[in-house]
Amino acid sequence: MPAPGSPRARGELLSWLALRGHWRGAIFGSSRAFKRFAQEKIPYAINRYHMEAQRHWGILEERLSARRYNAGRHLHDC
Protein backbone atom coordinates (compact mmCIF):
# COMPACT_ATOMS: atom_id res chain seq x y z
CA MET A 1 0.00 0.00 0.00
CA PRO A 2 1.37 3.47 -0.82
CA ALA A 3 2.44 5.66 2.09
CA PRO A 4 -0.32 7.93 3.45
CA GLY A 5 -0.38 11.25 1.66
CA SER A 6 2.10 10.13 -1.00
CA PRO A 7 1.63 11.19 -4.62
CA ARG A 8 1.07 7.54 -5.50
CA ALA A 9 -1.71 7.18 -2.89
CA ARG A 10 -3.36 10.36 -4.11
CA GLY A 11 -3.11 9.22 -7.72
CA GLU A 12 -4.64 5.87 -6.79
CA LEU A 13 -7.52 7.59 -5.03
CA LEU A 14 -8.18 9.95 -7.95
CA SER A 15 -8.07 7.03 -10.37
CA TRP A 16 -10.69 5.11 -8.39
CA LEU A 17 -12.88 8.21 -8.05
CA ALA A 18 -12.78 8.80 -11.81
CA LEU A 19 -13.56 5.17 -12.51
CA ARG A 20 -16.47 5.24 -10.07
CA GLY A 21 -17.89 8.29 -11.83
CA HIS A 22 -17.65 6.49 -15.14
CA TRP A 23 -19.28 3.33 -13.79
CA ARG A 24 -22.21 5.10 -12.23
CA GLY A 25 -23.25 7.08 -15.27
CA ALA A 26 -22.08 5.32 -18.36
CA ILE A 27 -22.17 1.70 -17.33
CA PHE A 28 -24.72 1.23 -14.57
CA GLY A 29 -27.01 4.00 -15.80
CA SER A 30 -27.07 2.60 -19.32
CA SER A 31 -27.56 -0.94 -18.07
CA ARG A 32 -30.59 0.07 -16.08
CA ALA A 33 -31.98 2.33 -18.80
CA PHE A 34 -31.80 -0.29 -21.53
CA LYS A 35 -33.14 -3.02 -19.27
CA ARG A 36 -35.99 -1.19 -17.58
CA PHE A 37 -36.88 2.06 -19.29
CA ALA A 38 -36.21 1.79 -23.03
CA GLN A 39 -39.41 1.54 -25.06
CA GLU A 40 -37.69 -0.72 -27.55
CA LYS A 41 -35.89 -3.66 -25.94
CA ILE A 42 -32.59 -4.10 -27.78
CA PRO A 43 -31.00 -7.38 -26.70
CA TYR A 44 -27.50 -6.36 -27.80
CA ALA A 45 -27.58 -3.18 -25.69
CA ILE A 46 -29.15 -4.91 -22.70
CA ASN A 47 -26.57 -7.71 -22.75
CA ARG A 48 -23.60 -5.44 -23.43
CA TYR A 49 -24.25 -3.07 -20.56
CA HIS A 50 -25.23 -5.90 -18.22
CA MET A 51 -21.93 -7.67 -18.94
CA GLU A 52 -19.97 -4.42 -18.50
CA ALA A 53 -21.67 -3.78 -15.16
CA GLN A 54 -20.79 -7.32 -14.06
CA ARG A 55 -17.19 -6.83 -15.20
CA HIS A 56 -16.89 -3.61 -13.22
CA TRP A 57 -18.35 -5.24 -10.10
CA GLY A 58 -15.71 -7.94 -10.55
CA ILE A 59 -12.93 -5.34 -10.61
CA LEU A 60 -14.20 -3.83 -7.38
CA GLU A 61 -14.68 -7.24 -5.74
CA GLU A 62 -11.13 -8.24 -6.66
CA ARG A 63 -9.75 -5.00 -5.27
CA LEU A 64 -11.65 -5.34 -2.00
CA SER A 65 -10.82 -9.01 -1.58
CA ALA A 66 -7.25 -8.04 -0.71
CA ARG A 67 -7.94 -4.93 1.35
CA ARG A 68 -10.61 -3.40 3.52
CA TYR A 69 -10.75 -0.06 1.70
CA ASN A 70 -10.55 0.77 -1.95
CA ALA A 71 -7.79 3.38 -1.55
CA GLY A 72 -5.92 3.86 1.71
CA ARG A 73 -7.00 2.87 5.19
CA HIS A 74 -8.65 6.18 6.00
CA LEU A 75 -9.76 9.17 3.99
CA HIS A 76 -6.76 11.18 5.25
CA ASP A 77 -4.33 8.53 3.92
CA CYS A 78 -4.72 10.05 0.49
N, CA and C atoms as a LAMMPS dump frame, in Angstrom:
ITEM: TIMESTEP
0
ITEM: NUMBER OF ATOMS
234
ITEM: BOX BOUNDS ff ff ff
-5.0000000000000000e+02 5.0000000000000000e+02
-5.0000000000000000e+02 5.0000000000000000e+02
-5.0000000000000000e+02 5.0000000000000000e+02
ITEM: ATOMS id mol type element x y z
1 1 1 N 0.85 -1.177 0
2 1 2 C 0 0 0
3 1 3 C 0.892 1.235 0
4 2 1 N 0.571 2.239 -0.813
5 2 2 C 1.369 3.465 -0.818
6 2 3 C 1.326 4.172 0.536
7 3 1 N 2.377 4.909 0.828
8 3 2 C 2.437 5.659 2.085
9 3 3 C 1.33 6.703 2.133
10 4 1 N 0.73 6.92 3.321
11 4 2 C -0.322 7.927 3.455
12 4 3 C 0.143 9.287 2.946
13 5 1 N -0.67 9.918 2.156
14 5 2 C -0.378 11.252 1.661
15 5 3 C 0.622 11.291 0.524
16 6 1 N 1.114 10.143 0.076
17 6 2 C 2.101 10.127 -1.001
18 6 3 C 1.427 10.449 -2.333
19 7 1 N 2.207 10.936 -3.296
20 7 2 C 1.632 11.194 -4.62
21 7 3 C 1.006 9.934 -5.233
22 8 1 N 1.618 8.79 -4.977
23 8 2 C 1.066 7.535 -5.5
24 8 3 C -0.305 7.237 -4.883
25 9 1 N -0.432 7.426 -3.562
26 9 2 C -1.711 7.184 -2.89
27 9 3 C -2.782 8.134 -3.411
28 10 1 N -2.408 9.381 -3.588
29 10 2 C -3.363 10.364 -4.113
30 10 3 C -3.774 10.014 -5.546
31 11 1 N -2.814 9.617 -6.349
32 11 2 C -3.11 9.216 -7.72
33 11 3 C -4.038 8.013 -7.771
34 12 1 N -3.795 7.06 -6.876
35 12 2 C -4.639 5.869 -6.79
36 12 3 C -6.07 6.249 -6.419
37 13 1 N -6.194 7.135 -5.443
38 13 2 C -7.518 7.591 -5.029
39 13 3 C -8.242 8.295 -6.173
40 14 1 N -7.556 9.209 -6.853
41 14 2 C -8.18 9.947 -7.954
42 14 3 C -8.57 9.014 -9.094
43 15 1 N -7.755 8.008 -9.333
44 15 2 C -8.074 7.034 -10.37
45 15 3 C -9.354 6.276 -10.039
46 16 1 N -9.485 5.824 -8.793
47 16 2 C -10.692 5.108 -8.385
48 16 3 C -11.916 6.012 -8.396
49 17 1 N -11.751 7.274 -8.027
50 17 2 C -12.884 8.208 -8.052
51 17 3 C -13.355 8.443 -9.482
52 18 1 N -12.416 8.598 -10.403
53 18 2 C -12.777 8.796 -11.808
54 18 3 C -13.483 7.565 -12.366
55 19 1 N -12.957 6.405 -12.037
56 19 2 C -13.558 5.165 -12.512
57 19 3 C -14.964 5.001 -11.948
58 20 1 N -15.145 5.338 -10.691
59 20 2 C -16.466 5.245 -10.067
60 20 3 C -17.46 6.157 -10.768
61 21 1 N -17.02 7.361 -11.1
62 21 2 C -17.89 8.286 -11.827
63 21 3 C -18.302 7.726 -13.181
64 22 1 N -17.374 7.098 -13.835
65 22 2 C -17.653 6.493 -15.138
66 22 3 C -18.633 5.333 -14.987
67 23 1 N -18.401 4.483 -13.994
68 23 2 C -19.276 3.331 -13.791
69 23 3 C -20.705 3.756 -13.543
70 24 1 N -20.865 4.718 -12.662
71 24 2 C -22.208 5.096 -12.234
72 24 3 C -23.043 5.614 -13.395
73 25 1 N -22.475 6.498 -14.177
74 25 2 C -23.253 7.082 -15.27
75 25 3 C -23.29 6.224 -16.511
76 26 1 N -22.133 5.987 -17.062
77 26 2 C -22.077 5.323 -18.363
78 26 3 C -22.452 3.855 -18.308
79 27 1 N -21.955 3.141 -17.347
80 27 2 C -22.167 1.697 -17.328
81 27 3 C -23.458 1.319 -16.61
82 28 1 N -23.549 1.654 -15.332
83 28 2 C -24.721 1.231 -14.566
84 28 3 C -25.983 1.968 -15.003
85 29 1 N -25.844 3.239 -15.332
86 29 2 C -27.007 3.997 -15.801
87 29 3 C -27.544 3.447 -17.111
88 30 1 N -26.647 3.155 -18.034
89 30 2 C -27.07 2.6 -19.324
90 30 3 C -27.652 1.209 -19.165
91 31 1 N -27.043 0.406 -18.298
92 31 2 C -27.559 -0.937 -18.067
93 31 3 C -29.007 -0.884 -17.59
94 32 1 N -29.233 -0.048 -16.625
95 32 2 C -30.59 0.069 -16.08
96 32 3 C -31.563 0.669 -17.098
97 33 1 N -31.103 1.677 -17.825
98 33 2 C -31.978 2.331 -18.801
99 33 3 C -32.41 1.377 -19.906
100 34 1 N -31.451 0.643 -20.465
101 34 2 C -31.803 -0.29 -21.533
102 34 3 C -32.675 -1.432 -21.027
103 35 1 N -32.41 -1.882 -19.812
104 35 2 C -33.138 -3.025 -19.27
105 35 3 C -34.552 -2.649 -18.833
106 36 1 N -34.698 -1.503 -18.201
107 36 2 C -35.992 -1.193 -17.578
108 36 3 C -36.803 -0.097 -18.249
109 37 1 N -36.146 0.877 -18.869
110 37 2 C -36.883 2.062 -19.295
111 37 3 C -36.997 2.256 -20.803
112 38 1 N -36.163 1.599 -21.574
113 38 2 C -36.213 1.788 -23.03
114 38 3 C -37.525 1.237 -23.576
115 39 1 N -38.161 2.013 -24.465
116 39 2 C -39.41 1.539 -25.063
117 39 3 C -39.153 0.34 -25.959
118 40 1 N -38.049 0.409 -26.686
119 40 2 C -37.686 -0.715 -27.547
120 40 3 C -36.609 -1.532 -26.841
121 41 1 N -36.859 -2.782 -26.602
122 41 2 C -35.89 -3.657 -25.943
123 41 3 C -34.892 -4.16 -26.982
124 42 1 N -33.65 -3.732 -26.841
125 42 2 C -32.594 -4.1 -27.782
126 42 3 C -31.68 -5.09 -27.07
127 43 1 N -31.78 -6.365 -27.408
128 43 2 C -31.005 -7.384 -26.695
129 43 3 C -29.502 -7.106 -26.666
130 44 1 N -28.938 -6.641 -27.791
131 44 2 C -27.498 -6.36 -27.801
132 44 3 C -27.141 -5.335 -26.727
133 45 1 N -27.869 -4.236 -26.664
134 45 2 C -27.576 -3.177 -25.691
135 45 3 C -27.796 -3.67 -24.261
136 46 1 N -28.864 -4.386 -24.041
137 46 2 C -29.152 -4.914 -22.699
138 46 3 C -28.022 -5.829 -22.246
139 47 1 N -27.625 -6.754 -23.096
140 47 2 C -26.569 -7.706 -22.747
141 47 3 C -25.217 -7.022 -22.59
142 48 1 N -24.902 -6.108 -23.486
143 48 2 C -23.6 -5.441 -23.431
144 48 3 C -23.427 -4.683 -22.126
145 49 1 N -24.392 -3.868 -21.772
146 49 2 C -24.252 -3.072 -20.557
147 49 3 C -24.384 -3.92 -19.295
148 50 1 N -25.165 -4.983 -19.362
149 50 2 C -25.231 -5.9 -18.221
150 50 3 C -23.862 -6.546 -17.995
151 51 1 N -23.239 -7.022 -19.062
152 51 2 C -21.93 -7.67 -18.94
153 51 3 C -20.859 -6.67 -18.471
154 52 1 N -20.921 -5.442 -18.951
155 52 2 C -19.968 -4.423 -18.499
156 52 3 C -20.151 -4.117 -17.019
157 53 1 N -21.401 -4.027 -16.581
158 53 2 C -21.67 -3.783 -15.161
159 53 3 C -21.108 -4.934 -14.323
160 54 1 N -21.32 -6.164 -14.774
161 54 2 C -20.787 -7.322 -14.064
162 54 3 C -19.261 -7.292 -14.025
163 55 1 N -18.651 -6.91 -15.137
164 55 2 C -17.185 -6.832 -15.199
165 55 3 C -16.659 -5.799 -14.207
166 56 1 N -17.317 -4.653 -14.15
167 56 2 C -16.886 -3.609 -13.22
168 56 3 C -17.07 -4.03 -11.769
169 57 1 N -18.172 -4.724 -11.464
170 57 2 C -18.346 -5.238 -10.102
171 57 3 C -17.216 -6.207 -9.77
172 58 1 N -16.808 -6.998 -10.756
173 58 2 C -15.708 -7.935 -10.554
174 58 3 C -14.398 -7.236 -10.226
175 59 1 N -14.136 -6.128 -10.884
176 59 2 C -12.926 -5.343 -10.608
177 59 3 C -12.948 -4.859 -9.167
178 60 1 N -14.078 -4.326 -8.747
179 60 2 C -14.199 -3.828 -7.381
180 60 3 C -14.102 -4.969 -6.363
181 61 1 N -14.747 -6.075 -6.64
182 61 2 C -14.677 -7.235 -5.735
183 61 3 C -13.236 -7.727 -5.591
184 62 1 N -12.524 -7.794 -6.706
185 62 2 C -11.13 -8.242 -6.658
186 62 3 C -10.284 -7.285 -5.824
187 63 1 N -10.498 -6.012 -6.016
188 63 2 C -9.753 -4.999 -5.267
189 63 3 C -10.023 -5.135 -3.769
190 64 1 N -11.291 -5.291 -3.409
191 64 2 C -11.653 -5.337 -1.999
192 64 3 C -11.41 -6.702 -1.363
193 65 1 N -11.116 -7.702 -2.155
194 65 2 C -10.817 -9.012 -1.575
195 65 3 C -9.457 -9.015 -0.887
196 66 1 N -8.6 -8.088 -1.266
197 66 2 C -7.246 -8.041 -0.711
198 66 3 C -7.058 -6.906 0.288
199 67 1 N -8.06 -6.075 0.441
200 67 2 C -7.943 -4.933 1.354
201 67 3 C -9.313 -4.517 1.846
202 68 1 N -9.336 -3.82 2.942
203 68 2 C -10.614 -3.401 3.517
204 68 3 C -11.189 -2.179 2.807
205 69 1 N -10.315 -1.291 2.359
206 69 2 C -10.753 -0.062 1.699
207 69 3 C -10.233 -0.035 0.277
208 70 1 N -10.92 0.676 -0.548
209 70 2 C -10.551 0.769 -1.948
210 70 3 C -9.229 1.5 -2.146
211 71 1 N -9.024 2.592 -1.436
212 71 2 C -7.79 3.375 -1.55
213 71 3 C -7.427 3.897 -0.167
214 72 1 N -6.336 3.424 0.385
215 72 2 C -5.917 3.862 1.708
216 72 3 C -6.705 3.173 2.809
217 73 1 N -6.281 3.435 4.046
218 73 2 C -6.999 2.874 5.192
219 73 3 C -8.024 3.842 5.736
220 74 1 N -7.771 5.117 5.526
221 74 2 C -8.649 6.178 5.996
222 74 3 C -8.676 7.26 4.928
223 75 1 N -9.662 8.108 4.967
224 75 2 C -9.759 9.171 3.995
225 75 3 C -8.512 10.049 3.994
226 76 1 N -7.927 10.305 5.179
227 76 2 C -6.757 11.176 5.253
228 76 3 C -5.477 10.508 4.746
229 77 1 N -5.512 9.205 4.447
230 77 2 C -4.331 8.53 3.916
231 77 3 C -3.962 9.064 2.532
232 78 1 N -4.95 9.583 1.843
233 78 2 C -4.716 10.048 0.495
234 78 3 C -4.678 11.537 0.499
